[in-house]
């Protein structure tokens, strides 16, 4: 019933050219990037690949555009910053110590165990720390999370722009990355907290896609069109299966 209601609401909104948030205030989650991209097209994507991690690069945070990886613990001079982080998002943790791990990093040089990452991934230096992604009022965010060399539970908490908890989700992440995406239909998302109590590497992330909302009908129209198309496709699939 809720899917049918949202489909009708979104179709009506796109016909009007303006997307209105439903009043009940739910979070819509996604476990595939394809569905997430269909619902929220045209997002910025942070890949963390603007600097060579050289195996593992240690950084102090918070990390943001213009202040990327400014210090390696135990060194006198900081390494050159990589200036490619996208604006609109800040990465922080309790101790504000991070690792940037390069592609196909071997956990043990004498073994073939890797994290399964084919590009740079970012995580906390202390695996007991939780990772915070603070956004400038994003309406949607999705990312791949890496638990380490074995599957592990990742707890993802979503907060609004006033730092009030909107919802908490537990996913089982697998080596090689597991996707999680969320879209708010009740207002902006202000912060994502990633806790990896059941993971081996503290919950590394990659390919962070996010949208900073613009109060223009054209932007809201895109979001409404994406969600309407996705829900209509799901309804059509259900109808075909029922015949």
Buried (B, 14 or more C-beta within 10 A) or exposed (E): EEEEEBBEBBBEBBEEEEBEBBEEEBBBBBEEBEBBBBBBBEBBBBBBBBBEBEEEBBBBBBBBBEBBBBBBEEEEEEBEBBEEBBEBBBBBBEEBBBBBBBBEBEBEEEEEBBBBBEBBBBBBBBBEBBBBBBBBBBBBBBBBBBBBBEBBBBBBBBBBBEEEEBEEBEBEBBBEBBBBBBBBBBBBBBBBBBBBBBBBBBBBBBBBBBBBBEEEEEBBBBBBBBBBBBBBEEEEEEEEEEE
